[in-house]
């Protein structure tokens, strides 16, 4: 069931590009797009690069399908640890959404124009900085460790790691420095994922599949005791 869901999710970029392709071609058939179309905008939002629609659609396809191929690989490659898979999915989803959004807005800004030089994109710098800001706000957040029917690590309410207690090999309380992991926030290295918005006490979880998850917490003693009770 999980494999079938992953396969269906891997097709999202293909479906998105098929819709985009049909939408652009319908606009072109109705004579609602200029020829040539604008393909690049300066920092002031004014169009300053142009090409034929067919050439633009070739590069638009790459903008959709290259991130889409990475998305499919992340979903379907079985050797990627589950926690790292979630992190990669979020990064690639933001990348894909950004690239798709750029292509959609580029076409939308030209609907009904006779001359593509009149095309203007407002606040083009936000296209680059907004996705980065979203990821930073998420990845620098303090994690929340929930010890319930299963063990779950959340970042701003988003489940980043979940495991049954029977899947855990060891659990320990340590003191960790963000310098040891190469920086603040969510860090990924090999099969290790660290949620470290600051240095301090952490819970280190090692699964039977060889994944290591390090979680910054202010309640390490209590959480360690609760996890160990459920593992026994």
N, C-alpha and C positions, 0 to 999 in steps of 0.2 A: 504493500500500500504506500509506504514512504517513498519507495523507488518510483512508483507511478506518479506520485505528486511531484517529485523532483523533476521527472521527465516533462510533465506538463508545464511546470514553472520555467524550465529551460527554454520553452518555446515563446515566452512572453516577448522578447525582443524581435523575433521574427514576425509575430502577429502585429506588433507595434509598427514595424517598418512597412508591412503590407498595407496597413491602414494609411500610413503617411503617404506611401506611393500612390494609392488610389485617390486620396484627397488632393494631392498636388496635380495629378493628371486630370482630375475632374475640373479643377480650377483653370488649368491650361486649356482644356477643351472648350470651356465657356469664354475664353479670351480675357480672363481676369488677371493674368500675370503679364508683366512686361517682358520684352525680349531685346537684349539679354536680361537676366535677373541679377540682382545684387548678391554677392557671395562674401563680402567682407565689409566691416564697419570700423571706423576709427574710434578713438576714445571719446570723441564728441558725439558718437552715435550716428554719424553721417556715413552713408554708403560710399566706399572708395575702391571697391573691387567688384568685377562683373564677369559673368560667363554665360554660356548657353544653358538652358534648363537641363538638357540631357547630361552635360558635364557636371553641373551642380548635383544632380541626382546620384551620380556615381559616387561623389565624395560624401553625400548625405547617407548613402547606403553604408559606406565604411564607418561613418560616425555612429550609426545604429548597430551594425553587425559586429564590429570589432569588440566593443564592450559586451555585446550580446554573446559572443563566442567565449569570452572570459567568464561571463555569468554562467553559461552552460557548463564550462569546465569546473567551476567552483561547486556547482550543484551536483554534478554527476561523477566526478573523480572520487573513488571510494577511499583513497588513502589520506584525504585531508581530515585532520582531527575535527570533531564536531564544533568545538568552541572557535577554532580558527576559521572554520567554514562560515559561521555566523558573522564574524568580523569582516571577512572578505566579501560576503554577500552585501553587507551594508555599504562598504566602500564602493563596490562595483555598481550597486543600485544607484548610489548618488552620482557616480560617473555617467552611467547610462542615462539617468534622468536629466542631467545637465546637458549632455550631447543632444539628446532628443529634443529637449526644450529649446536649445539654440536653433535647431533645424526648423522646428515648428514656428518659432517666433520670426525667423528669417523670412519664411514664406508669408506668414500672416501680415508682416509689415509691408508687403508689396501687393497685396490683393487690391485690385482696382486701379493700380498706377499705370500710367502710360510710359513713364520713364523711371527706371530703377534708381536713378540718381536722387530721386525724391524720397527714397526709403530712409527711414530714421529708426534706430533702436534706442529707446530711452534707457539710461543707466546701464550701459553694456558691461561696466566693470562688475556689477552685481552678479552677472552670470558666472564670473570666475570666483569671486570672493564669498558669495552666499553659500555654495555647497561646502567650501572649506570651513566656514564658520559653523555650519550645522554639525560637521564631523567633530570639530574641536569642542563645541559645547557638549556633545555626547561623550566623546572619549576622555575628556578631562573631568567628567562627573565622578562623584564619590559612589562606589558600588554599594549595593545593599545585599547582604547575604541572608536568604530566607531558609530557615531550617524547618521544613514542614514534612508533608508526606514524601516529598523528594527534596533534594538540595538544589537551590536555584540562586544564581547571581544575577542581579538586575542592574542596569544602567539607565537611570531616568525612566524606570518602569518597563524597560525593554529586557526580556529574558536573554541573557548572553551565554549562560551555561546552565544546564540542568542535568542532574544525574541521580539515579537511584543509589541508595546507600550501599547496596550490594555491589555496585560498580566501582566503589572506591577501594584503592589498595592501602593508602595511608592518609592520615590527616595530622597536621602539626601546627603549633603556634610558633611563629618566628618573628624576628625584627628585621625588616627589609628597608634598604635605601633605594630611592628611585635611581640613583647613580649606577647601581649594580645592574639595572635593567635598561640603561641607555636613555632614560628620560622619564618625564612625568606622564601620567595618564595611562591609557590602555596600550600595552606593549606586547608585541608578538615576536617570538623567536623560536624557530623549530616547532616543537610540540609544547612549548610553554607560552601561556597567556597570563599576563600580569595586569591587574587592575590597581594602579598605584597613583592616585592623585597627589599623594604626599608620602614621605617616609614614615615608618612607624610599625606597629604590630600588624601582622598579617596572618591569615589562615592559609596554609599551603595544602592543596588537595592534589593527590596523585591517583589517577584512575588505573584500572587494570589494563587499559589499552595504552598506557604509557603517557597520557596527557598530564601536564602539570598546570594547575590553575592557582594563582596567587591573588588573594583578595585582601585589600586594606580594610581594616575594621577597628572600631573603638571598643568592641565587646568580644575580644578574642577568647578570653577564658571561658565565658559563658557559652559562646558558640561552639568552641572546641568540645566542651563537655556534652552539649546536646548532640553534636554529630557523632561522637564516640559512643554514646548510649544507643543511637539508632544503628550504628554499624555492628554492635555486638549482638 
